[in-house]
Amino acid sequence: MSAGELACTYASLILHDDHIPVTAEKISTLVKAANVKVDSYWPSLFAKLLEKRNVEDLISNVGSGGGAATVTVAAPAGGASAGAAATPAAVEEKKEEPKEESDDDMGFSLFD
């Protein structure tokens, strides 16, 4: 994340916290007051994003991550036989982790 992007994020959060409408001009004003150099497109991008999205939802869903990726298998094209089946989705294999050795197994302990 660039310094300009981070500065616009903080400026947007400050404006939202003070119940001030988030606009590109107000974001620019806060960033300039903080003496941070920002590319001219960042404030307008953040303002456009936040006019369509609820900031509270963005804050509360910050750790939720994206949804699981879905696997789509395309049907065979025209001349394929009816018996041809789509390949099954890959199954995750469980990997066994090696058993950790205790200090007793190594021949020394904390109090030797």
N, C-alpha and C positions, 0 to 999 in steps of 0.2 A: 504494500500500500504506500503510495507516494505521500510526501508531506502535504501537498495541496489537497489530496483526497481526504487525508486525516483531518486537516484544518477545517474543511467544509463539513465533515461529519460532526466535529465538535461544535461548529457554529450552528448547524441545524439543530443539534440537541439543545443548545443553549436557548435558541429562539423558541423551540417547542416547550421547554421547561418554563419559560417566562410567558407562555400563552400568546406569543407574537406570531402572526402568520409568517411562514417560511417562504421568503422570496429570494430571487437571485441577488437583488440589490442589498438586502439586509445581510445575507451571507457574506457578500463581498465587503460590506462595511465592517463586519466583525473580524473577518480575516485580515483586512488592512489594519485594523486597530491592534491586532496581535503581531503585526510586522512579519507576516508570512507571505512569501511570494507564491501566488497560485496562478496556474494557467487560466485564461479567461473563460474557458468552457466549463470548469468544474462547478461554480456556483449555479449556473443555469441548469446543469444536469441534475444536481441535487434538488433544486427547486421543482423541476418537472417531475422527478421521482416522488417527492413528498407531497405534491398536490394530488397524486393519484393513490397514494398509500397512506395508511394510518401509522403514525410513528409508534404509537403504543404497541401495535401488533408486531412491528419490526423489532422493537426492543424485547418483547416477551418471547419471541420465537428465534432469538439470536443463536441459541444453542441447539435448536432442534434439528438443524441440518436439512438436507434435501431428502426427498423420498427415495425409496429403494428403486434401483434401476429395473425396468421391466424388460423382459426378453420377448421379442416378437419374431416368430418364425414365419417366413413367407411361404405361401402354398406353391407347389411346383407349377410351372407354366404349362399351358395347353397340352402338349403331347405326352406328358408323363402318365404312367400307368396308375390305375386306381390303387394298386397295392403299395405304392410308394408312400412312406409315412415321413412326417417331419422328424428331424433328429431331436432327441430329447435334450432338454436343457442340461447344462453341465451341473453335476452334483459336487458340492463342496466336500472335500475329503477332510476328515478329522486328523490332525497331525498330533501324534503323541509327543509331549514334551519330555525331555530327559529328566529323570528324577534327580533333584538336587541332593548333593552330598552334604551330610552334616559335618560339623567340626570333629565329632568323635571318629568319623570314618577316615579323616585325614591324619590322625595321629597326634593332634594337638587340640587344646581347648583354650578358652579365654583365660583360665586361671592357672595354666602351667608355667 
